[in-house]
Structures are given as structure tokens and as C-alpha cells.
Amino acid sequence: MHDMVLKLDDLGRPAWLALMVLSFIVFWPLGLAVLAFLLWSGRMGRGWGCRAWDRDRWQQRFAEKWDRRGDGFRGGFSPSGNRAFDEYREQTLKRLEDEQREFRDFLERLRLAKDRSEFDQFMAERKTRSTPPPGAGGEAPSPQV
């Protein structure tokens, strides 16, 4: 089995694709197994088991993008070369972030007020149910057996 894998690796990606297609034609679960192997082993590009140099290159690109992003959302933009526009963009983004924060606070207060009113209504209904109606004598009817 190991020799066959090495031989197919020597032939390259077209050989693996041909094996996968033939496996699907002959017996579809075998085709799925070959596909899973190709994805897991990284033979079809970036799979779960991608090669170490692919993984290192991906991590390096991600780290560079993260560093360029900087603090907050505003740090993700590179300067345009026009200082007036860059200043306007910074002020606008700061204003939008402030408005977003204020809106979230407003929604939180609204939810709290709604919850409080629903709770107060529940407690009022519970209080009226627990007091016996006038003229009932305050005794619960006995169950009949």
C-alpha cells in the first residue's frame, strides 16, 4: 500500500484525481475514503494535514495582517496620502464607534426596563391570584374522592 502511495505521489496530483474518480465509479464509499485521505494528507492543497511550510507561511501572513490591523477598527486602514481625508476618516469612524456604543447601551437599558415591567406585572398577577376572592371564605375546596 505504501509503495502505491509513493508511486502516485511521484505521478502527481492528476494521478490522485484519477484514482479518486475511479474509486467513486467502482464503489462510492471507497471514493469518499480516497477523498478524505487526499484532504487530510494535504495532497490536494491546504487540507487538515497541510505541510509544515504551508502552515508556517499561513501563520506568518496572518501575523502580518494582525500587526497591520493595529488597535481597534480604525487601525486597519492605511494612510491614503491625503492628510485631510485621513483626519476626516478617523473622526467619522470614532463618531460611529461612539454612536454604536451609545446605541448598545440604549438597547441594554430598554431590555432591562422591559424585563423589569414584565417582572412587576408577573408579581402583581401572582399577588392577585394568591389573595382569595371576596366572599369565598378563604378556604380552598376539598378534593372529592
FINUVO-105295 format. One line per field, with one value per residue: residue number from 1; z, x, y of N, C-alpha, C in turn. Coordinates in pm, whole numbers, plus 50000, padded with zeros to 5 digits. Each point is the difference from the previous one (the first is absolute). Layout:
BEGIN
seq = [NUM:...]
n_c3 = [Z:...]
n_c1 = [X:...]
n_c2 = [Y:...]
ca_c3 = [Z:...]
ca_c1 = [X:...]
ca_c2 = [Y:...]
c_c3 = [Z:...]
c_c1 = [X:...]
c_c2 = [Y:...]
//
This chain:
BEGIN
seq = [1:2:3:4:5:6:7:8:9:10:11:12:13:14:15:16:17:18:19:20:21:22:23:24:25:26:27:28:29:30:31:32:33:34:35:36:37:38:39:40:41:42:43:44:45:46:47:48:49:50:51:52:53:54:55:56:57:58:59:60:61:62:63:64:65:66:67:68:69:70:71:72:73:74:75:76:77:78:79:80:81:82:83:84:85:86:87:88:89:90:91:92:93:94:95:96:97:98:99:100:101:102:103:104:105:106:107:108:109:110:111:112:113:114:115:116:117:118:119:120:121:122:123:124:125:126:127:128:129:130:131:132:133:134:135:136:137:138:139:140:141:142:143:144:145]
n_c3 = [50000:50084:49929:50007:50128:50017:49931:50066:50109:49946:49973:50125:50002:49869:50046:50100:49916:49915:50101:50039:49876:49976:50115:49964:49883:50053:50106:50009:50095:49905:49913:50093:50016:49870:49984:50103:49945:49881:50057:50071:49899:49949:49937:50043:50050:50049:50045:50076:49922:49981:49905:50069:49881:49960:50108:49991:49870:50025:50101:49917:49897:50081:50047:49873:49962:50102:49971:49872:50055:50091:50080:50033:49955:50055:50078:49947:49997:49883:50023:49963:50082:50020:50067:49922:49898:50029:50026:49888:49940:50065:49977:49874:49992:50062:49921:49896:50047:50024:49879:49951:50077:49965:49875:50018:50058:49900:49913:50068:50005:49870:49981:50076:49939:49886:50034:50044:49890:49925:50073:49995:49871:49991:50073:49925:49889:50044:50031:49885:49946:50079:49979:50098:49908:50005:50120:49972:50104:49900:49985:49975:49889:50076:49962:49904:50080]
n_c1 = [50083:50105:50034:49871:49998:50119:49953:49883:50076:50075:49883:49972:49949:50031:50104:50015:49980:50081:50084:49981:50007:50102:50044:49962:50055:50107:50026:49888:49983:50052:49920:49906:50041:50012:49881:49953:50062:49952:49885:49995:50052:49914:49969:49887:50110:49922:50035:49943:50061:49986:50087:50110:50061:49892:50003:50133:49987:49898:50069:50102:49924:49947:50122:50040:49892:50022:50130:49967:49916:50091:49988:49895:49884:50024:50073:49893:49987:50055:50096:49913:50076:49870:50074:49941:50008:50128:50011:49937:50071:50108:49964:49972:50107:50065:49938:50022:50124:50004:49946:50085:50096:49962:49990:50114:50048:49947:50044:50112:49992:49971:50093:50081:49956:50013:50117:50034:49944:50059:50108:49989:49969:50100:50075:49950:50012:50116:50015:49942:50077:50097:49942:49925:49913:49945:49961:50123:50019:50077:49905:50092:49931:49938:50101:49918:49991]
n_c2 = [49881:49998:49891:49965:50038:49943:49895:50008:50013:49901:49941:50038:50121:50001:49932:50084:50099:49939:49973:50125:50046:49921:50043:50122:49974:49941:50078:50070:49905:49923:50060:49988:49876:49986:50058:49929:49895:50038:50027:49888:49936:50086:49889:50051:50047:50094:49882:49908:49916:50130:50013:49976:49999:49932:49924:49993:49981:49917:49946:50004:49960:49910:49973:50006:49933:49920:50001:49987:49911:49979:50105:49930:50040:50117:49919:49945:50131:49988:50087:50091:50074:50009:50087:50089:49917:49971:50131:50030:49905:50041:50127:49967:49924:50098:50090:49919:49982:50133:50026:49912:50050:50124:49953:49934:50111:50071:49910:50005:50134:49995:49907:50073:50111:49936:49948:50122:50056:49904:50018:50133:49982:49916:50083:50098:49926:49969:50127:50034:49906:50041:50117:49950:49962:50121:49958:49960:50077:50013:49907:49914:49973:49910:49926:49964:49895]
ca_c3 = [50000:50011:49870:49908:50035:49952:49854:49964:50032:49893:49880:50025:50030:49905:50032:50116:49954:49922:50096:50072:49908:49979:50125:50007:49899:50041:50127:50049:50130:49977:49949:50113:50080:49929:50013:50137:50013:49927:50076:50128:49982:49941:49863:49911:50038:50144:50074:50144:50030:49907:50029:50099:49939:49968:50126:50044:49911:50034:50129:49980:49935:50098:50097:49934:49990:50136:50038:49924:50046:50111:50103:49957:49860:49923:49967:49886:49876:49975:49964:49859:49943:50017:50145:50035:49990:50108:50123:49991:50016:50141:50078:49967:50060:50145:50027:49979:50111:50117:49980:50016:50142:50060:49959:50076:50137:49994:49988:50129:50093:49953:50040:50145:50033:49958:50095:50129:49994:49992:50132:50085:49960:50049:50145:50028:49970:50100:50125:49990:50001:50131:50094:49965:49956:50111:50016:49982:50131:50013:50008:49870:49998:50026:49887:50021:49962]
ca_c1 = [49917:50090:50066:49904:49989:50121:49996:49902:50061:50095:49924:49946:49858:49907:49986:49910:49864:49951:49968:49879:49886:49978:49948:49858:49927:49997:49930:50001:50065:50144:50030:49998:50119:50114:49986:50035:50145:50066:49982:50070:50145:50048:50043:49917:50008:49999:49906:50020:50137:50086:50142:50048:50036:49874:49945:50084:49975:49867:50009:50074:49909:49899:50065:50022:49871:49959:50084:49956:49868:50021:49896:49866:49963:50058:50138:50009:50010:50129:49982:49970:50089:49932:49988:49867:49907:50031:49948:49854:49965:50020:49894:49874:50000:49988:49860:49917:50023:49931:49855:49972:50005:49881:49883:50001:49959:49857:49930:50012:49906:49866:49975:49987:49870:49896:50005:49950:49854:49941:50011:49902:49868:49990:49982:49867:49904:50018:49945:49852:49955:50021:49898:49871:49898:49910:49882:50030:50028:50143:50037:50005:49908:50065:49986:49905:50057]
ca_c2 = [50119:50114:50017:50059:50142:50066:50005:50103:50129:50031:50038:50132:50023:49936:49858:49992:50032:49886:49894:50037:49986:49856:49944:50035:49921:49860:49981:50138:50020:50000:50134:50091:49973:50059:50145:50036:49984:50109:50124:49990:49994:50125:49977:50081:50141:50028:49918:50001:49961:50072:49987:50096:50129:50068:50049:50112:50113:50050:50068:50124:50096:50040:50089:50129:50069:50038:50113:50117:50041:50093:50008:50039:49985:50109:49973:49912:50075:50063:50140:50020:50100:50128:50012:50051:49887:49907:50057:49990:49859:49968:50063:49934:49866:50017:50038:49881:49909:50057:49981:49856:49972:50060:49923:49875:50034:50027:49872:49930:50064:49966:49861:49998:50057:49904:49888:50047:50016:49866:49941:50067:49952:49863:50004:50053:49893:49895:50052:49998:49860:49938:50048:49937:50095:50034:49916:49858:49943:49980:49860:49932:49886:49870:49910:49888:49873]
c_c3 = [50000:49865:49900:50027:49949:49848:49952:50032:49892:49875:50017:50023:49898:50029:50119:49959:49920:50093:50073:49911:49976:50125:50015:49901:50046:50124:50074:50141:49989:49947:50112:50087:49933:50011:50139:50022:49932:50075:50128:49983:49938:49856:49899:50041:50150:50068:50148:50035:49909:50046:50092:49936:49957:50125:50050:49914:50031:50131:49986:49934:50097:50101:49940:49989:50137:50046:49927:50050:50114:50100:49940:49851:49914:49957:49876:49868:49986:49959:49849:49933:50010:50148:50043:49996:50112:50133:50004:50025:50146:50086:49976:50064:50151:50037:49985:50113:50126:49989:50019:50148:50071:49966:50075:50145:50006:49992:50131:50102:49962:50041:50150:50043:49962:50098:50134:49997:49992:50138:50096:49969:50052:50151:50037:49975:50105:50133:49997:50001:50138:50103:49960:49957:50116:50002:49983:50132:50018:50006:49859:50005:50019:49880:50033:49946:49972]
c_c1 = [50088:50069:49906:49985:50122:49999:49902:50053:50099:49927:49931:49849:49904:49979:49905:49856:49940:49961:49870:49876:49969:49942:49852:49918:49985:49915:50007:50058:50154:50044:50001:50125:50124:49996:50039:50151:50074:49989:50081:50151:50056:50046:49918:50002:50001:49892:50028:50145:50098:50145:50046:50032:49876:49941:50079:49974:49865:50004:50073:49911:49894:50058:50025:49870:49956:50079:49957:49868:50010:49887:49869:49980:50072:50142:50018:50017:50138:49976:49979:50096:49941:49971:49862:49898:50023:49947:49847:49955:50014:49886:49866:49993:49988:49857:49908:50018:49930:49850:49961:49998:49876:49875:49993:49957:49850:49920:50004:49903:49856:49963:49977:49863:49887:49996:49940:49848:49931:50004:49899:49858:49977:49974:49861:49894:50009:49937:49847:49948:50010:49899:49866:49898:49904:49878:50028:50034:50147:50042:49999:49904:50077:49980:49907:50061:49891]
c_c2 = [50125:50028:50066:50149:50076:50014:50107:50139:50041:50046:50135:50003:49936:49851:49982:50030:49884:49884:50031:49981:49853:49934:50032:49917:49855:49981:50132:50017:50000:50136:50103:49982:50061:50153:50048:49991:50115:50132:49998:50007:50128:49985:50083:50146:50013:49919:50010:49969:50070:49992:50113:50134:50075:50064:50121:50124:50062:50077:50134:50106:50050:50097:50137:50079:50049:50122:50128:50054:50099:49994:50045:49984:50103:49971:49914:50071:50059:50144:50014:50096:50139:50016:50048:49886:49900:50049:49991:49856:49958:50056:49930:49862:50007:50035:49879:49899:50049:49980:49853:49963:50057:49922:49867:50025:50026:49869:49922:50059:49966:49857:49989:50054:49903:49882:50040:50012:49864:49932:50063:49955:49858:49999:50053:49894:49890:50042:49995:49857:49939:50049:49941:50108:50029:49909:49852:49935:49969:49855:49941:49883:49870:49909:49885:49874:49901]
//
